[in-house]
C-alpha cells in the first residue's frame, strides 16, 4: 500500500492545451474499493460557480452489501447562502467491460438522473488521501477537466496537501480551476441518515455530483453507457450528457 509520499508514481505527465481534447489519463491500477469506506473530507475541487457559498464538504463511503467492489456514498455540503445542509446519495461501481481500465469507476446519483458517469481514481493510499479526475469535451472540442481531492483528516498537514496536489500537477491539471474547501465553523451532519437534503435542487453542488456533473456540456465516450438529465438546475446544466 503506497504512502502519500509516493503518490506521484501513479500519475502520467500529459498536457492540457487550450481547446484540446481530453488527454489519455491513466487511472490507478489495483484499486480496492473496500478500502475506501468511511468519512472523507473534500479539501479541494474544481471551482463550482453556484453562488451557494459552500463549505465543510465531506463524503461518506459505505460498502455495498451486494458486492465488495461496489460502494454506496452520501455527499454532504453546507450552504452559507441558504444556511442549510445539502446532501445526495449514490453508488460507485467498477467497470464491467474489459476495455475499461482498473481504477475507472462509474458514478450513479439517481436523484440527479446521473447514471454511470465516469470517474477516475488517480491515486490513493486509502489511509490519508484520494485524488479523483474526470474530463469531458464541449461541443467545440474544448477539454473540460474536473478534479476532487479527499483526505481522511478535516485539516490535513501541509505536506499531505502538497503531495495530493502534486498528483494533479503531474498531469498538468489547470491549477487555477481548483478551489480549496473551507472547513471552519462547520455544522454537524447526520452521517447515519440516508435521507437526501435539497438533492434535486442543490445536489449538483456537492463533492461527488460536482466532480462528474459541473462544467459539462457534452460527453466523452470512454466505455460506460450513460445519460443524465439533471432536474431543477440552471439552464447551462440542463440535459447534460455524461459518458
C-alpha positions as CSV (number, residue, x, y, z in Angstrom):
1,X,0.0,0.0,0.0
2,X,1.7,3.3,-1.1
3,X,2.3,6.2,1.3
4,X,1.3,9.7,0.3
5,X,5.0,10.5,-0.3
6,X,4.9,8.1,-3.3
7,X,1.6,9.0,-4.8
8,X,3.2,10.7,-7.8
9,X,4.1,7.3,-9.1
10,X,0.5,6.6,-10.0
11,X,0.2,9.6,-12.5
12,X,1.2,10.2,-16.0
13,X,2.5,13.5,-17.3
14,X,0.4,14.9,-20.1
15,X,-0.5,18.4,-21.2
16,X,-3.9,20.2,-21.1
17,X,-3.7,22.7,-24.0
18,X,-6.5,25.2,-24.7
19,X,-9.2,23.7,-26.9
20,X,-7.6,20.3,-26.9
21,X,-9.4,17.0,-26.5
22,X,-9.3,15.3,-23.1
23,X,-5.8,13.7,-22.8
24,X,-5.4,10.0,-22.1
25,X,-5.0,10.0,-18.3
26,X,-4.2,6.7,-16.6
27,X,-6.2,5.7,-13.6
28,X,-4.7,3.9,-10.6
29,X,-4.1,0.2,-11.0
30,X,-5.3,-2.4,-8.4
31,X,-7.8,0.0,-6.9
32,X,-9.6,-1.6,-3.9
33,X,-13.0,-0.1,-3.3
34,X,-13.5,-1.8,0.0
35,X,-10.5,0.2,1.4
36,X,-12.4,3.5,0.8
37,X,-15.1,3.0,3.3
38,X,-15.5,5.7,6.0
39,X,-15.6,9.5,6.1
40,X,-13.5,11.6,3.7
41,X,-13.2,15.4,3.7
42,X,-13.3,17.4,0.5
43,X,-10.1,19.5,0.6
44,X,-10.1,20.9,-2.9
45,X,-12.2,20.6,-6.0
46,X,-12.8,22.2,-9.4
47,X,-14.5,25.6,-8.8
48,X,-18.3,25.3,-8.6
49,X,-19.8,28.5,-9.7
50,X,-23.1,28.1,-7.8
51,X,-23.3,31.2,-5.6
52,X,-24.2,28.9,-2.7
53,X,-21.1,29.7,-0.6
54,X,-20.5,26.1,0.1
55,X,-18.2,24.8,2.8
56,X,-17.5,21.8,5.0
57,X,-17.9,19.3,2.2
58,X,-17.4,15.6,3.1
59,X,-18.2,12.2,1.6
60,X,-19.1,9.0,3.5
61,X,-18.5,5.8,1.6
62,X,-20.0,2.5,2.8
63,X,-19.8,-1.0,1.4
64,X,-22.5,-2.2,-0.9
65,X,-23.8,-5.4,0.7
66,X,-24.2,-7.0,-2.7
67,X,-20.6,-6.7,-3.8
68,X,-17.2,-5.7,-2.2
69,X,-16.2,-3.9,-5.3
70,X,-19.2,-1.5,-5.1
71,X,-19.6,1.5,-2.8
72,X,-22.6,3.5,-1.6
73,X,-21.9,7.1,-0.8
74,X,-23.5,10.2,0.8
75,X,-22.0,13.5,-0.2
76,X,-22.7,16.4,2.2
77,X,-22.1,20.2,2.0
78,X,-23.3,23.3,3.8
79,X,-24.5,26.4,2.1
80,X,-23.8,29.6,3.9
81,X,-26.0,31.4,1.4
82,X,-29.1,29.3,2.3
83,X,-27.9,28.4,5.8
84,X,-28.8,24.8,5.1
85,X,-27.3,21.3,4.5
86,X,-27.3,19.8,1.0
87,X,-26.7,16.1,0.5
88,X,-27.0,13.5,-2.2
89,X,-26.8,9.7,-2.2
90,X,-25.3,7.5,-4.9
91,X,-23.4,4.4,-5.9
92,X,-19.9,3.7,-7.3
93,X,-19.3,0.6,-9.3
94,X,-16.2,-0.8,-11.1
95,X,-16.2,-1.1,-14.9
96,X,-18.0,-4.2,-16.4
97,X,-16.1,-4.0,-19.7
98,X,-12.6,-5.4,-20.0
99,X,-11.7,-2.5,-22.2
100,X,-12.2,0.0,-19.3
101,X,-9.1,0.0,-17.0
102,X,-9.0,-0.7,-13.3
103,X,-9.5,2.5,-11.2
104,X,-12.0,3.8,-13.7
105,X,-15.4,4.0,-11.9
106,X,-19.0,4.6,-12.7
107,X,-20.9,7.1,-10.5
108,X,-24.7,6.9,-10.3
109,X,-26.8,9.5,-8.5
110,X,-30.5,8.7,-9.0
111,X,-31.9,12.0,-7.7
112,X,-29.9,13.9,-10.3
113,X,-30.5,11.3,-13.1
114,X,-26.8,10.7,-13.3
115,X,-26.1,7.2,-14.4
116,X,-22.7,5.6,-14.7
117,X,-20.8,8.9,-15.1
118,X,-17.1,8.1,-15.4
119,X,-14.7,9.0,-12.6
120,X,-11.0,8.0,-12.5
121,X,-9.0,7.3,-9.3
122,X,-5.7,8.9,-10.0
123,X,-4.1,7.9,-6.7
124,X,-4.9,6.9,-3.1
125,X,-3.2,5.3,-0.1
126,X,-6.7,4.6,1.4
127,X,-5.5,5.9,4.8
128,X,-4.9,9.6,4.2
129,X,-5.8,10.9,0.7
130,X,-7.6,10.2,-2.6
131,X,-7.4,12.1,-5.9
132,X,-10.2,11.8,-8.4
133,X,-10.4,13.1,-12.0
134,X,-12.9,13.4,-14.8
135,X,-12.9,15.1,-18.2
136,X,-15.4,15.8,-20.9
137,X,-15.3,17.7,-24.2
138,X,-17.6,20.6,-25.1
139,X,-19.3,20.8,-28.5
140,X,-16.4,22.9,-29.8
141,X,-13.9,20.3,-28.7
142,X,-12.6,22.1,-25.6
143,X,-11.5,19.8,-22.8
144,X,-13.3,20.4,-19.5
145,X,-11.4,18.5,-16.7
146,X,-12.6,18.3,-13.2
147,X,-10.9,17.0,-10.1
148,X,-11.6,16.3,-6.4
149,X,-9.1,15.8,-3.6
150,X,-10.3,14.0,-0.4
151,X,-8.5,13.4,2.8
152,X,-9.3,11.4,5.9
153,X,-8.5,14.4,8.2
154,X,-10.5,17.5,8.0
155,X,-7.4,19.6,8.5
156,X,-4.6,17.6,6.8
157,X,-0.9,18.6,7.1
158,X,0.7,20.9,4.5
159,X,2.9,18.0,3.5
160,X,-0.1,15.8,2.7
161,X,-1.9,18.6,0.8
162,X,1.2,19.3,-1.2
163,X,1.6,15.6,-2.1
164,X,-2.1,15.3,-3.2
165,X,-1.9,18.5,-5.3
166,X,1.3,17.1,-6.8
167,X,-0.8,14.3,-8.4
168,X,-2.7,16.8,-10.4
169,X,0.3,18.9,-11.1
170,X,1.9,15.8,-12.7
171,X,-0.8,15.6,-15.3
172,X,-0.7,19.4,-15.8
173,X,-4.2,19.8,-14.4
174,X,-5.2,23.5,-14.6
175,X,-4.5,24.6,-11.0
176,X,-6.3,27.9,-11.5
177,X,-9.6,26.0,-11.7
178,X,-9.2,24.4,-8.3
179,X,-10.6,25.9,-5.1
180,X,-9.7,24.8,-1.6
181,X,-12.6,23.9,0.6
182,X,-13.4,26.0,3.7
183,X,-13.6,23.8,6.9
184,X,-14.2,26.4,9.6
185,X,-17.3,26.7,11.8
186,X,-18.7,23.6,10.3
187,X,-22.1,22.2,11.2
188,X,-22.7,18.6,12.2
189,X,-24.1,16.3,9.6
190,X,-26.3,13.3,10.4
191,X,-23.9,10.8,8.7
192,X,-26.1,7.8,9.6
193,X,-29.1,9.3,7.7
194,X,-29.8,8.0,4.2
195,X,-32.3,10.9,3.6
196,X,-31.1,13.4,1.0
197,X,-31.5,17.1,1.6
198,X,-32.3,19.5,-1.2
199,X,-30.8,17.0,-3.5
200,X,-32.9,17.6,-6.6
201,X,-32.3,21.4,-6.5
202,X,-28.9,21.9,-5.0
203,X,-27.3,18.5,-5.0
204,X,-25.3,19.2,-8.1
205,X,-23.0,21.3,-6.0
206,X,-21.9,18.6,-3.6
207,X,-18.5,17.0,-3.9
208,X,-19.4,13.7,-5.7
209,X,-22.0,15.3,-8.0
210,X,-19.8,18.3,-8.8
211,X,-16.8,16.3,-10.0
212,X,-18.9,14.3,-12.5
213,X,-21.5,17.0,-13.4
214,X,-20.5,20.6,-13.1
215,X,-18.9,22.3,-16.2
216,X,-20.1,19.5,-18.5
217,X,-21.9,20.5,-21.7
218,X,-21.2,17.4,-23.8
219,X,-19.9,13.9,-23.2
220,X,-16.7,12.0,-23.9
221,X,-17.3,8.3,-24.5
222,X,-14.8,6.1,-22.7
223,X,-16.5,2.8,-22.1
224,X,-19.6,3.5,-19.9
225,X,-23.0,3.9,-21.4
226,X,-24.7,6.8,-19.6
227,X,-27.1,9.7,-19.9
228,X,-28.1,12.4,-17.5
229,X,-31.0,14.9,-17.4
230,X,-30.5,17.0,-14.2
231,X,-33.5,18.3,-12.5
232,X,-34.0,21.9,-11.3
233,X,-30.5,23.2,-12.3
234,X,-29.6,26.3,-14.1
235,X,-30.1,26.4,-17.8
236,X,-26.4,25.7,-18.6
237,X,-26.7,22.3,-16.8
238,X,-29.9,21.2,-18.4
239,X,-29.9,18.0,-20.4
240,X,-26.3,17.3,-19.9
241,X,-25.0,14.0,-21.4
242,X,-22.5,12.1,-19.4
243,X,-20.2,9.3,-20.8
